[in-house]
């Protein structure tokens, strides 16, 4: 994995991750295609990297590696979106995005988000 995502080596050891990753792929492959399992493993690796870096280092890795992100329109896939996204329950809590992000204690997460 480190060869695909060299910037991540500054934040954690790929060797420690590798053994866990291989085990997860073997278990995953019993229920999913090998490619889906590889993409899932890469997603976890990149997510850990982004969380530790505090920013997205590989925003377009899914398209480069052939691992799609299935978001329904109008949402878009982000590798390092807000860990405190706007929801119906918190929309009135903060008057603007900067206040919400400043008070957010969660690191970035990958997933489907509303466009900025």
Secondary structure, DSSP 8 states (H G I E B T S, - for coil): -TTT-GGGGGTS-HHHHHHHHHHHHHHHTTTS-HHHHHHHHHHHHHHHHHHHHTS-S-TTHHHHHT------TT-EEEEEE-TT---TTTTTT-SSHHHHHHT--S--EEEEE---
